Amino acid sequence: MAIKDLKTDRKTFLSEVVSSLIMAIVTVPGDLANGLLAGVSPVHGLYSLIGGTAVAALFTGSVIMN
């Protein structure tokens, strides 16, 4: 895969940004609840969202990652 293969058009890029923002907004309440269910601060649930997503993005290539 070359760098030129990663280029996309503006319309696709904007729709990807919008969908990622929507997914971020939707997942925050669930991750706060996961922190409470684990018996830790709800902020730790957000940390797990950030860390888990970063690790999954590095080591997986699934189109259904979310």
PQR file with spaces between the fields and no chain letter, atoms N, CA, C, O and H, PARSE charges and radii, in Angstrom:
ATOM       1  N    MET     1       0.849   -1.166    0.000 -0.4000 1.5000
ATOM       2  CA   MET     1       0.000    0.000    0.000 -0.0000 2.0000
ATOM       3  C    MET     1       0.900    1.235    0.000  0.5500 1.7000
ATOM       4  O    MET     1       1.835    1.338    0.794 -0.5500 1.4000
ATOM       5  N    ALA     2       0.607    2.151   -0.886 -0.4000 1.5000
ATOM       6  CA   ALA     2       1.386    3.377   -0.987 -0.0000 2.0000
ATOM       7  C    ALA     2       0.621    4.532   -0.355  0.5500 1.7000
ATOM       8  O    ALA     2      -0.584    4.447   -0.121 -0.5500 1.4000
ATOM       9  H    ALA     2      -0.152    2.068   -1.531  0.4000 1.0000
ATOM      10  N    ILE     3       1.336    5.599   -0.089 -0.4000 1.5000
ATOM      11  CA   ILE     3       0.716    6.781    0.504 -0.0000 2.0000
ATOM      12  C    ILE     3      -0.371    7.347   -0.408  0.5500 1.7000
ATOM      13  O    ILE     3      -1.393    7.834    0.074 -0.5500 1.4000
ATOM      14  H    ILE     3       2.315    5.668   -0.280  0.4000 1.0000
ATOM      15  N    LYS     4      -0.156    7.285   -1.717 -0.4000 1.5000
ATOM      16  CA   LYS     4      -1.155    7.830   -2.641 -0.0000 2.0000
ATOM      17  C    LYS     4      -2.480    7.070   -2.558  0.5500 1.7000
ATOM      18  O    LYS     4      -3.522    7.616   -2.921 -0.5500 1.4000
ATOM      19  H    LYS     4       0.675    6.889   -2.108  0.4000 1.0000
ATOM      20  N    ASP     5      -2.457    5.825   -2.086 -0.4000 1.5000
ATOM      21  CA   ASP     5      -3.688    5.049   -1.929 -0.0000 2.0000
ATOM      22  C    ASP     5      -4.526    5.521   -0.751  0.5500 1.7000
ATOM      23  O    ASP     5      -5.715    5.212   -0.676 -0.5500 1.4000
ATOM      24  H    ASP     5      -1.611    5.382   -1.790  0.4000 1.0000
ATOM      25  N    LEU     6      -3.927    6.261    0.163 -0.4000 1.5000
ATOM      26  CA   LEU     6      -4.634    6.725    1.351 -0.0000 2.0000
ATOM      27  C    LEU     6      -5.409    8.015    1.118  0.5500 1.7000
ATOM      28  O    LEU     6      -6.210    8.406    1.967 -0.5500 1.4000
ATOM      29  H    LEU     6      -2.961    6.512    0.103  0.4000 1.0000
ATOM      30  N    LYS     7      -5.196    8.679    0.003 -0.4000 1.5000
ATOM      31  CA   LYS     7      -5.880    9.932   -0.279 -0.0000 2.0000
ATOM      32  C    LYS     7      -7.341    9.672   -0.600  0.5500 1.7000
ATOM      33  O    LYS     7      -7.685    8.689   -1.256 -0.5500 1.4000
ATOM      34  H    LYS     7      -4.546    8.361   -0.687  0.4000 1.0000
ATOM      35  N    THR     8      -8.194   10.573   -0.125 -0.4000 1.5000
ATOM      36  CA   THR     8      -9.623   10.450   -0.348 -0.0000 2.0000
ATOM      37  C    THR     8     -10.173   11.816   -0.739  0.5500 1.7000
ATOM      38  O    THR     8      -9.513   12.838   -0.550 -0.5500 1.4000
ATOM      39  H    THR     8      -7.914   11.372    0.408  0.4000 1.0000
ATOM      40  N    ASP     9     -11.367   11.825   -1.276 -0.4000 1.5000
ATOM      41  CA   ASP     9     -11.938   13.109   -1.662 -0.0000 2.0000
ATOM      42  C    ASP     9     -12.514   13.835   -0.448  0.5500 1.7000
ATOM      43  O    ASP     9     -12.706   13.246    0.616 -0.5500 1.4000
ATOM      44  H    ASP     9     -11.903   10.995   -1.429  0.4000 1.0000
ATOM      45  N    ARG    10     -12.780   15.107   -0.629 -0.4000 1.5000
ATOM      46  CA   ARG    10     -13.215   15.962    0.477 -0.0000 2.0000
ATOM      47  C    ARG    10     -14.564   15.524    1.061  0.5500 1.7000
ATOM      48  O    ARG    10     -14.752   15.553    2.277 -0.5500 1.4000
ATOM      49  H    ARG    10     -12.624   15.585   -1.494  0.4000 1.0000
ATOM      50  N    LYS    11     -15.493   15.125    0.205 -0.4000 1.5000
ATOM      51  CA   LYS    11     -16.820   14.716    0.667 -0.0000 2.0000
ATOM      52  C    LYS    11     -16.739   13.489    1.570  0.5500 1.7000
ATOM      53  O    LYS    11     -17.395   13.439    2.611 -0.5500 1.4000
ATOM      54  H    LYS    11     -15.340   15.102   -0.783  0.4000 1.0000
ATOM      55  N    THR    12     -15.945   12.511    1.181 -0.4000 1.5000
ATOM      56  CA   THR    12     -15.773   11.308    1.994 -0.0000 2.0000
ATOM      57  C    THR    12     -15.105   11.645    3.317  0.5500 1.7000
ATOM      58  O    THR    12     -15.501   11.133    4.365 -0.5500 1.4000
ATOM      59  H    THR    12     -15.412   12.551    0.336  0.4000 1.0000
ATOM      60  N    PHE    13     -14.098   12.500    3.272 -0.4000 1.5000
ATOM      61  CA   PHE    13     -13.399   12.878    4.495 -0.0000 2.0000
ATOM      62  C    PHE    13     -14.341   13.572    5.470  0.5500 1.7000
ATOM      63  O    PHE    13     -14.330   13.259    6.660 -0.5500 1.4000
ATOM      64  H    PHE    13     -13.777   12.915    2.421  0.4000 1.0000
ATOM      65  N    LEU    14     -15.156   14.506    4.988 -0.4000 1.5000
ATOM      66  CA   LEU    14     -16.087   15.214    5.874 -0.0000 2.0000
ATOM      67  C    LEU    14     -17.131   14.271    6.460  0.5500 1.7000
ATOM      68  O    LEU    14     -17.496   14.404    7.628 -0.5500 1.4000
ATOM      69  H    LEU    14     -15.165   14.760    4.021  0.4000 1.0000
ATOM      70  N    SER    15     -17.616   13.323    5.664 -0.4000 1.5000
ATOM      71  CA   SER    15     -18.599   12.385    6.205 -0.0000 2.0000
ATOM      72  C    SER    15     -17.964   11.471    7.249  0.5500 1.7000
ATOM      73  O    SER    15     -18.625   11.090    8.215 -0.5500 1.4000
ATOM      74  H    SER    15     -17.320   13.215    4.715  0.4000 1.0000
ATOM      75  N    GLU    16     -16.691   11.114    7.068 -0.4000 1.5000
ATOM      76  CA   GLU    16     -15.991   10.311    8.075 -0.0000 2.0000
ATOM      77  C    GLU    16     -15.804   11.098    9.372  0.5500 1.7000
ATOM      78  O    GLU    16     -15.952   10.539   10.458 -0.5500 1.4000
ATOM      79  H    GLU    16     -16.154   11.424    6.283  0.4000 1.0000
ATOM      80  N    VAL    17     -15.483   12.377    9.271 -0.4000 1.5000
ATOM      81  CA   VAL    17     -15.312   13.213   10.468 -0.0000 2.0000
ATOM      82  C    VAL    17     -16.633   13.347   11.222  0.5500 1.7000
ATOM      83  O    VAL    17     -16.664   13.224   12.446 -0.5500 1.4000
ATOM      84  H    VAL    17     -15.362   12.831    8.389  0.4000 1.0000
ATOM      85  N    VAL    18     -17.708   13.596   10.506 -0.4000 1.5000
ATOM      86  CA   VAL    18     -19.019   13.728   11.144 -0.0000 2.0000
ATOM      87  C    VAL    18     -19.420   12.427   11.827  0.5500 1.7000
ATOM      88  O    VAL    18     -19.893   12.449   12.963 -0.5500 1.4000
ATOM      89  H    VAL    18     -17.683   13.697    9.511  0.4000 1.0000
ATOM      90  N    SER    19     -19.239   11.295   11.152 -0.4000 1.5000
ATOM      91  CA   SER    19     -19.628   10.020   11.754 -0.0000 2.0000
ATOM      92  C    SER    19     -18.759    9.685   12.965  0.5500 1.7000
ATOM      93  O    SER    19     -19.248    9.089   13.924 -0.5500 1.4000
ATOM      94  H    SER    19     -18.855   11.277   10.229  0.4000 1.0000
ATOM      95  N    SER    20     -17.489   10.055   12.936 -0.4000 1.5000
ATOM      96  CA   SER    20     -16.644    9.782   14.106 -0.0000 2.0000
ATOM      97  C    SER    20     -17.036   10.651   15.287  0.5500 1.7000
ATOM      98  O    SER    20     -16.989   10.187   16.427 -0.5500 1.4000
ATOM      99  H    SER    20     -17.092   10.540   12.156  0.4000 1.0000
ATOM     100  N    LEU    21     -17.422   11.900   15.050 -0.4000 1.5000
ATOM     101  CA   LEU    21     -17.883   12.754   16.145 -0.0000 2.0000
ATOM     102  C    LEU    21     -19.183   12.223   16.749  0.5500 1.7000
ATOM     103  O    LEU    21     -19.357   12.240   17.968 -0.5500 1.4000
ATOM     104  H    LEU    21     -17.461   12.277   14.125  0.4000 1.0000
ATOM     105  N    ILE    22     -20.082   11.760   15.907 -0.4000 1.5000
ATOM     106  CA   ILE    22     -21.342   11.187   16.398 -0.0000 2.0000
ATOM     107  C    ILE    22     -21.066    9.947   17.243  0.5500 1.7000
ATOM     108  O    ILE    22     -21.657    9.783   18.310 -0.5500 1.4000
ATOM     109  H    ILE    22     -19.941   11.746   14.917  0.4000 1.0000
ATOM     110  N    MET    23     -20.178    9.076   16.778 -0.4000 1.5000
ATOM     111  CA   MET    23     -19.846    7.875   17.549 -0.0000 2.0000
ATOM     112  C    MET    23     -19.198    8.238   18.883  0.5500 1.7000
ATOM     113  O    MET    23     -19.455    7.580   19.891 -0.5500 1.4000
ATOM     114  H    MET    23     -19.698    9.209   15.911  0.4000 1.0000
ATOM     115  N    ALA    24     -18.369    9.267   18.901 -0.4000 1.5000
ATOM     116  CA   ALA    24     -17.742    9.693   20.151 -0.0000 2.0000
ATOM     117  C    ALA    24     -18.792   10.184   21.142  0.5500 1.7000
ATOM     118  O    ALA    24     -18.717    9.872   22.331 -0.5500 1.4000
ATOM     119  H    ALA    24     -18.160    9.801   18.082  0.4000 1.0000
ATOM     120  N    ILE    25     -19.762   10.944   20.664 -0.4000 1.5000
ATOM     121  CA   ILE    25     -20.821   11.454   21.542 -0.0000 2.0000
ATOM     122  C    ILE    25     -21.683   10.313   22.068  0.5500 1.7000
ATOM     123  O    ILE    25     -22.087   10.328   23.231 -0.5500 1.4000
ATOM     124  H    ILE    25     -19.823   11.197   19.698  0.4000 1.0000
ATOM     125  N    VAL    26     -21.961    9.343   21.240 -0.4000 1.5000
ATOM     126  CA   VAL    26     -22.824    8.224   21.636 -0.0000 2.0000
ATOM     127  C    VAL    26     -22.134    7.317   22.655  0.5500 1.7000
ATOM     128  O    VAL    26     -22.799    6.797   23.551 -0.5500 1.4000
ATOM     129  H    VAL    26     -21.632    9.331   20.296  0.4000 1.0000
ATOM     130  N    THR    27     -20.831    7.114   22.545 -0.4000 1.5000
ATOM     131  CA   THR    27     -20.152    6.157   23.410 -0.0000 2.0000
ATOM     132  C    THR    27     -19.771    6.711   24.782  0.5500 1.7000
ATOM     133  O    THR    27     -19.506    5.933   25.699 -0.5500 1.4000
ATOM     134  H    THR    27     -20.290    7.537   21.817  0.4000 1.0000
ATOM     135  N    VAL    28     -19.737    8.033   24.943 -0.4000 1.5000
ATOM     136  CA   VAL    28     -19.308    8.602   26.226 -0.0000 2.0000
ATOM     137  C    VAL    28     -20.203    8.166   27.390  0.5500 1.7000
ATOM     138  O    VAL    28     -19.660    7.731   28.405 -0.5500 1.4000
ATOM     139  H    VAL    28     -19.952    8.664   24.198  0.4000 1.0000
ATOM     140  N    PRO    29     -21.536    8.253   27.316 -0.5600 1.5000
ATOM     141  CA   PRO    29     -22.348    7.824   28.462  0.2800 2.0000
ATOM     142  C    PRO    29     -22.148    6.346   28.830  0.5500 1.7000
ATOM     143  O    PRO    29     -22.127    5.992   30.009 -0.5500 1.4000
ATOM     144  N    GLY    30     -22.003    5.505   27.827 -0.4000 1.5000
ATOM     145  CA   GLY    30     -21.783    4.088   28.100 -0.0000 2.0000
ATOM     146  C    GLY    30     -20.458    3.838   28.796  0.5500 1.7000
ATOM     147  O    GLY    30     -20.366    2.980   29.675 -0.5500 1.4000
ATOM     148  H    GLY    30     -22.019    5.793   26.869  0.4000 1.0000
ATOM     149  N    ASP    31     -19.438    4.579   28.411 -0.4000 1.5000
ATOM     150  CA   ASP    31     -18.137    4.401   29.048 -0.0000 2.0000
ATOM     151  C    ASP    31     -18.110    4.965   30.464  0.5500 1.7000
ATOM     152  O    ASP    31     -17.405    4.439   31.325 -0.5500 1.4000
ATOM     153  H    ASP    31     -19.512    5.276   27.698  0.4000 1.0000
ATOM     154  N    LEU    32     -18.860    6.014   30.709 -0.4000 1.5000
ATOM     155  CA   LEU    32     -18.998    6.500   32.086 -0.0000 2.0000
ATOM     156  C    LEU    32     -19.676    5.440   32.947  0.5500 1.7000
ATOM     157  O    LEU    32     -19.278    5.207   34.088 -0.5500 1.4000
ATOM     158  H    LEU    32     -19.433    6.442   30.009  0.4000 1.0000
ATOM     159  N    ALA    33     -20.691    4.807   32.396 -0.4000 1.5000
ATOM     160  CA   ALA    33     -21.384    3.744   33.126 -0.0000 2.0000
ATOM     161  C    ALA    33     -20.473    2.538   33.340  0.5500 1.7000
ATOM     162  O    ALA    33     -20.532    1.907   34.396 -0.5500 1.4000
ATOM     163  H    ALA    33     -21.014    4.996   31.469  0.4000 1.0000
ATOM     164  N    ASN    34     -19.639    2.208   32.370 -0.4000 1.5000
ATOM     165  CA   ASN    34     -18.705    1.094   32.544 -0.0000 2.0000
ATOM     166  C    ASN    34     -17.732    1.360   33.681  0.5500 1.7000
ATOM     167  O    ASN    34     -17.385    0.446   34.428 -0.5500 1.4000
ATOM     168  H    ASN    34     -19.591    2.721   31.513  0.4000 1.0000
ATOM     169  N    GLY    35     -17.293    2.597   33.817 -0.4000 1.5000
ATOM     170  CA   GLY    35     -16.429    2.948   34.941 -0.0000 2.0000
ATOM     171  C    GLY    35     -17.136    2.751   36.268  0.5500 1.7000
ATOM     172  O    GLY    35     -16.545    2.236   37.216 -0.5500 1.4000
ATOM     173  H    GLY    35     -17.575    3.340   33.210  0.4000 1.0000
ATOM     174  N    LEU    36     -18.400    3.158   36.346 -0.4000 1.5000
ATOM     175  CA   LEU    36     -19.167    2.958   37.581 -0.0000 2.0000
ATOM     176  C    LEU    36     -19.397    1.478   37.872  0.5500 1.7000
ATOM     177  O    LEU    36     -19.289    1.047   39.020 -0.5500 1.4000
ATOM     178  H    LEU    36     -18.881    3.576   35.576  0.4000 1.0000
ATOM     179  N    LEU    37     -19.713    0.700   36.840 -0.4000 1.5000
ATOM     180  CA   LEU    37     -19.938   -0.728   37.035 -0.0000 2.0000
ATOM     181  C    LEU    37     -18.678   -1.450   37.480  0.5500 1.7000
ATOM     182  O    LEU    37     -18.750   -2.449   38.195 -0.5500 1.4000
ATOM     183  H    LEU    37     -19.801    1.050   35.907  0.4000 1.0000
ATOM     184  N    ALA    38     -17.529   -0.949   37.060 -0.4000 1.5000
ATOM     185  CA   ALA    38     -16.267   -1.564   37.467 -0.0000 2.0000
ATOM     186  C    ALA    38     -15.871   -1.158   38.884  0.5500 1.7000
ATOM     187  O    ALA    38     -14.921   -1.703   39.446 -0.5500 1.4000
ATOM     188  H    ALA    38     -17.471   -0.137   36.480  0.4000 1.0000
ATOM     189  N    GLY    39     -16.597   -0.203   39.460 -0.4000 1.5000
ATOM     190  CA   GLY    39     -16.309    0.216   40.825 -0.0000 2.0000
ATOM     191  C    GLY    39     -15.200    1.254   40.928  0.5500 1.7000
ATOM     192  O    GLY    39     -14.610    1.433   41.993 -0.5500 1.4000
ATOM     193  H    GLY    39     -17.369    0.240   39.004  0.4000 1.0000
ATOM     194  N    VAL    40     -14.915    1.938   39.821 -0.4000 1.5000
ATOM     195  CA   VAL    40     -13.900    2.987   39.821 -0.0000 2.0000
ATOM     196  C    VAL    40     -14.567    4.299   39.416  0.5500 1.7000
ATOM     197  O    VAL    40     -15.772    4.344   39.164 -0.5500 1.4000
ATOM     198  H    VAL    40     -15.394    1.792   38.956  0.4000 1.0000
ATOM     199  N    SER    41     -13.786    5.344   39.356 -0.4000 1.5000
ATOM     200  CA   SER    41     -14.303    6.637   38.949 -0.0000 2.0000
ATOM     201  C    SER    41     -14.802    6.569   37.503  0.5500 1.7000
ATOM     202  O    SER    41     -14.190    5.891   36.678 -0.5500 1.4000
ATOM     203  H    SER    41     -12.808    5.307   39.561  0.4000 1.0000
ATOM     204  N    PRO    42     -15.891    7.252   37.183 -0.5600 1.5000
ATOM     205  CA   PRO    42     -16.375    7.246   35.799  0.2800 2.0000
ATOM     206  C    PRO    42     -15.347    7.768   34.799  0.5500 1.7000
ATOM     207  O    PRO    42     -15.382    7.406   33.623 -0.5500 1.4000
ATOM     208  N    VAL    43     -14.438    8.613   35.260 -0.4000 1.5000
ATOM     209  CA   VAL    43     -13.404    9.137   34.373 -0.0000 2.0000
ATOM     210  C    VAL    43     -12.502    8.007   33.877  0.5500 1.7000
ATOM     211  O    VAL    43     -11.990    8.066   32.759 -0.5500 1.4000
ATOM     212  H    VAL    43     -14.410    8.907   36.215  0.4000 1.0000
ATOM     213  N    HIS    44     -12.308    6.991   34.695 -0.4000 1.5000
ATOM     214  CA   HIS    44     -11.498    5.851   34.265 -0.0000 2.0000
ATOM     215  C    HIS    44     -12.172    5.097   33.116  0.5500 1.7000
ATOM     216  O    HIS    44     -11.486    4.480   32.300 -0.5500 1.4000
ATOM     217  H    HIS    44     -12.724    6.943   35.603  0.4000 1.0000
ATOM     218  N    GLY    45     -13.487    5.138   33.042 -0.4000 1.5000
ATOM     219  CA   GLY    45     -14.192    4.566   31.905 -0.0000 2.0000
ATOM     220  C    GLY    45     -13.863    5.311   30.623  0.5500 1.7000
ATOM     221  O    GLY    45     -13.724    4.704   29.561 -0.5500 1.4000
ATOM     222  H    GLY    45     -14.044    5.639   33.705  0.4000 1.0000
ATOM     223  N    LEU    46     -13.739    6.630   30.724 -0.4000 1.5000
ATOM     224  CA   LEU    46     -13.339    7.418   29.553 -0.0000 2.0000
ATOM     225  C    LEU    46     -11.901    7.116   29.157  0.5500 1.7000
ATOM     226  O    LEU    46     -11.578    7.036   27.972 -0.5500 1.4000
ATOM     227  H    LEU    46     -13.852    7.124   31.587  0.4000 1.0000
ATOM     228  N    TYR    47     -11.037    6.948   30.159 -0.4000 1.5000
ATOM     229  CA   TYR    47      -9.648    6.600   29.849 -0.0000 2.0000
ATOM     230  C    TYR    47      -9.572    5.263   29.120  0.5500 1.7000
ATOM     231  O    TYR    47      -8.771    5.091   28.200 -0.5500 1.4000
ATOM     232  H    TYR    47     -11.299    7.013   31.122  0.4000 1.0000
ATOM     233  N    SER    48     -10.412    4.319   29.537 -0.4000 1.5000
ATOM     234  CA   SER    48     -10.400    3.019   28.864 -0.0000 2.0000
ATOM     235  C    SER    48     -10.897    3.141   27.429  0.5500 1.7000
ATOM     236  O    SER    48     -10.435    2.414   26.549 -0.5500 1.4000
ATOM     237  H    SER    48     -11.062    4.458   30.284  0.4000 1.0000
ATOM     238  N    LEU    49     -11.834    4.053   27.186 -0.4000 1.5000
ATOM     239  CA   LEU    49     -12.294    4.296   25.818 -0.0000 2.0000
ATOM     240  C    LEU    49     -11.158    4.815   24.956  0.5500 1.7000
ATOM     241  O    LEU    49     -10.948    4.333   23.843 -0.5500 1.4000
ATOM     242  H    LEU    49     -12.210    4.643   27.901  0.4000 1.0000
ATOM     243  N    ILE    50     -10.421    5.799   25.465 -0.4000 1.5000
ATOM     244  CA   ILE    50      -9.334    6.398   24.700 -0.0000 2.0000
ATOM     245  C    ILE    50      -8.220    5.375   24.458  0.5500 1.7000
ATOM     246  O    ILE    50      -7.753    5.207   23.332 -0.5500 1.4000
ATOM     247  H    ILE    50     -10.592    6.191   26.370  0.4000 1.0000
ATOM     248  N    GLY    51      -7.807    4.704   25.518 -0.4000 1.5000
ATOM     249  CA   GLY    51      -6.724    3.724   25.381 -0.0000 2.0000
ATOM     250  C    GLY    51      -7.115    2.526   24.552  0.5500 1.7000
ATOM     251  O    GLY    51      -6.351    2.080   23.697 -0.5500 1.4000
ATOM     252  H    GLY    51      -8.187    4.841   26.433  0.4000 1.0000
ATOM     253  N    GLY    52      -8.297    2.003   24.799 -0.4000 1.5000
ATOM     254  CA   GLY    52      -8.753    0.822   24.061 -0.0000 2.0000
ATOM     255  C    GLY    52      -8.931    1.086   22.582  0.5500 1.7000
ATOM     256  O    GLY    52      -8.592    0.245   21.750 -0.5500 1.4000
ATOM     257  H    GLY    52      -8.918    2.365   25.493  0.4000 1.0000
ATOM     258  N    THR    53      -9.458    2.245   22.253 -0.4000 1.5000
ATOM     259  CA   THR    53      -9.632    2.589   20.847 -0.0000 2.0000
ATOM     260  C    THR    53      -8.293    2.759   20.149  0.5500 1.7000
ATOM     261  O    THR    53      -8.118    2.314   19.014 -0.5500 1.4000
ATOM     262  H    THR    53      -9.734    2.929   22.929  0.4000 1.0000
ATOM     263  N    ALA    54      -7.351    3.399   20.821 -0.4000 1.5000
ATOM     264  CA   ALA    54      -6.027    3.596   20.215 -0.0000 2.0000
ATOM     265  C    ALA    54      -5.328    2.261   19.981  0.5500 1.7000
ATOM     266  O    ALA    54      -4.745    2.043   18.919 -0.5500 1.4000
ATOM     267  H    ALA    54      -7.493    3.761   21.743  0.4000 1.0000
ATOM     268  N    VAL    55      -5.383    1.374   20.960 -0.4000 1.5000
ATOM     269  CA   VAL    55      -4.729    0.065   20.808 -0.0000 2.0000
ATOM     270  C    VAL    55      -5.418   -0.757   19.728  0.5500 1.7000
ATOM     271  O    VAL    55      -4.751   -1.400   18.918 -0.5500 1.4000
ATOM     272  H    VAL    55      -5.857    1.551   21.822  0.4000 1.0000
ATOM     273  N    ALA    56      -6.733   -0.741   19.709 -0.4000 1.5000
ATOM     274  CA   ALA    56      -7.462   -1.502   18.697 -0.0000 2.0000
ATOM     275  C    ALA    56      -7.184   -0.963   17.297  0.5500 1.7000
ATOM     276  O    ALA    56      -7.073   -1.737   16.346 -0.5500 1.4000
ATOM     277  H    ALA    56      -7.275   -0.218   20.367  0.4000 1.0000
ATOM     278  N    ALA    57      -7.072    0.351   17.164 -0.4000 1.5000
ATOM     279  CA   ALA    57      -6.794    0.936   15.853 -0.0000 2.0000
ATOM     280  C    ALA    57      -5.400    0.568   15.363  0.5500 1.7000
ATOM     281  O    ALA    57      -5.178    0.443   14.159 -0.5500 1.4000
ATOM     282  H    ALA    57      -7.163    0.980   17.937  0.4000 1.0000
ATOM     283  N    LEU    58      -4.468    0.396   16.282 -0.4000 1.5000
ATOM     284  CA   LEU    58      -3.114    0.037   15.888 -0.0000 2.0000
ATOM     285  C    LEU    58      -2.981   -1.430   15.486  0.5500 1.7000
ATOM     286  O    LEU    58      -2.214   -1.762   14.583 -0.5500 1.4000
ATOM     287  H    LEU    58      -4.649    0.498   17.261  0.4000 1.0000
ATOM     288  N    PHE    59      -3.729   -2.308   16.158 -0.4000 1.5000
ATOM     289  CA   PHE    59      -3.515   -3.737   15.974 -0.0000 2.0000
ATOM     290  C    PHE    59      -4.615   -4.474   15.222  0.5500 1.7000
ATOM     291  O    PHE    59      -4.495   -5.677   14.988 -0.5500 1.4000
ATOM     292  H    PHE    59      -4.352   -2.039   16.892  0.4000 1.0000
ATOM     293  N    THR    60      -5.681   -3.783   14.839 -0.4000 1.5000
ATOM     294  CA   THR    60      -6.740   -4.447   14.078 -0.0000 2.0000
ATOM     295  C    THR    60      -7.048   -3.664   12.828  0.5500 1.7000
ATOM     296  O    THR    60      -6.696   -2.490   12.718 -0.5500 1.4000
ATOM     297  H    THR    60      -5.778   -2.806   15.029  0.4000 1.0000
ATOM     298  N    GLY    61      -7.690   -4.297   11.906 -0.4000 1.5000
ATOM     299  CA   GLY    61      -8.076   -3.634   10.684 -0.0000 2.0000
ATOM     300  C    GLY    61      -9.518   -3.906   10.320  0.5500 1.7000
ATOM     301  O    GLY    61      -9.866   -3.927    9.140 -0.5500 1.4000
ATOM     302  H    GLY    61      -7.975   -5.251   11.995  0.4000 1.0000
ATOM     303  N    SER    62     -10.342   -4.110   11.294 -0.4000 1.5000
ATOM     304  CA   SER    62     -11.721   -4.488   11.068 -0.0000 2.0000
ATOM     305  C    SER    62     -12.578   -3.276   10.705  0.5500 1.7000
ATOM     306  O    SER    62     -12.394   -2.190   11.253 -0.5500 1.4000
ATOM     307  H    SER    62     -10.059   -4.093   12.253  0.4000 1.0000
ATOM     308  N    VAL    63     -13.506   -3.469    9.787 -0.4000 1.5000
ATOM     309  CA   VAL    63     -14.419   -2.375    9.434 -0.0000 2.0000
ATOM     310  C    VAL    63     -15.537   -2.248   10.472  0.5500 1.7000
ATOM     311  O    VAL    63     -16.284   -1.270   10.453 -0.5500 1.4000
ATOM     312  H    VAL    63     -13.656   -4.351    9.342  0.4000 1.0000
ATOM     313  N    ILE    64     -15.659   -3.213   11.367 -0.4000 1.5000
ATOM     314  CA   ILE    64     -16.692   -3.161   12.403 -0.0000 2.0000
ATOM     315  C    ILE    64     -16.070   -2.951   13.772  0.5500 1.7000
ATOM     316  O    ILE    64     -16.565   -3.484   14.766 -0.5500 1.4000
ATOM     317  H    ILE    64     -15.052   -4.008   11.383  0.4000 1.0000
ATOM     318  N    MET    65     -14.988   -2.176   13.837 -0.4000 1.5000
ATOM     319  CA   MET    65     -14.253   -1.993   15.082 -0.0000 2.0000
ATOM     320  C    MET    65     -15.102   -1.340   16.156  0.5500 1.7000
ATOM     321  O    MET    65     -14.974   -1.698   17.327 -0.5500 1.4000
ATOM     322  H    MET    65     -14.587   -1.743   13.030  0.4000 1.0000
ATOM     323  N    ASN    66     -15.962   -0.398   15.805 -0.4000 1.5000
ATOM     324  CA   ASN    66     -16.734    0.286   16.836 -0.0000 2.0000
ATOM     325  C    ASN    66     -17.809   -0.610   17.371  0.5500 1.7000
ATOM     326  O    ASN    66     -18.567   -0.206   18.253 -0.5500 1.4000
ATOM     327  H    ASN    66     -16.065   -0.107   14.854  0.4000 1.0000
